[in-house]
């Protein structure tokens, strides 16, 4: 299936620096997820299935559902990652979907109301949530250094929000229990437990 997106282009880049940063990103993600040993993962904003494929390296079996607003991306993921389930959908329309672990990676910066999205993610998370966002201002400075998005001072045109480790941990903490922050420059991960 032919499909193009800025997300897929990022993950298929030939730039060795970007590839190295993405490798560190996924190594960090797997290091956060592995000890949680979820039986079911709900990936909200799954894109073209890159994360689903990387999660396949986990040393245990789990059920997986990927949801993405872009129906073409979800369809691409279905063909690219056999054995996993993907569907079109929004973070604001998860309905009765529930999972031990909900992941929402590189999504909140695209939303006009990330607080409302976190409220929806809390309803879906039985036990744990992991989110990641670009770490600003470093993410933008990295784009500028690569000559990207110069007219926007390095800000990706689809990014509506900017987060630091403090601002994202505070926002997630308002909805969940204690949070743990891990950085994988130029990204920030937040792992939170659902309040009892």
Secondary structure as UniProt FT lines:
FT   HELIX           6..11
FT   HELIX           16..34
FT   TURN            35..36
FT   STRAND          40..44
FT   TURN            47..48
FT   HELIX           50..55
FT   TURN            56..57
FT   STRAND          63..68
FT   HELIX           71..80
FT   TURN            82..83
FT   STRAND          85..88
FT   HELIX           91..93
FT   TURN            95..96
FT   STRAND          99..105
FT   HELIX           108..110
FT   HELIX           114..124
FT   STRAND          125..135
FT   TURN            136..137
FT   HELIX           138..145
FT   TURN            146..147
FT   HELIX           150..152
FT   TURN            153..154
FT   TURN            157..158
FT   HELIX           165..173
FT   TURN            174..175
FT   STRAND          179..184
FT   TURN            185..186
FT   STRAND          187..193
//
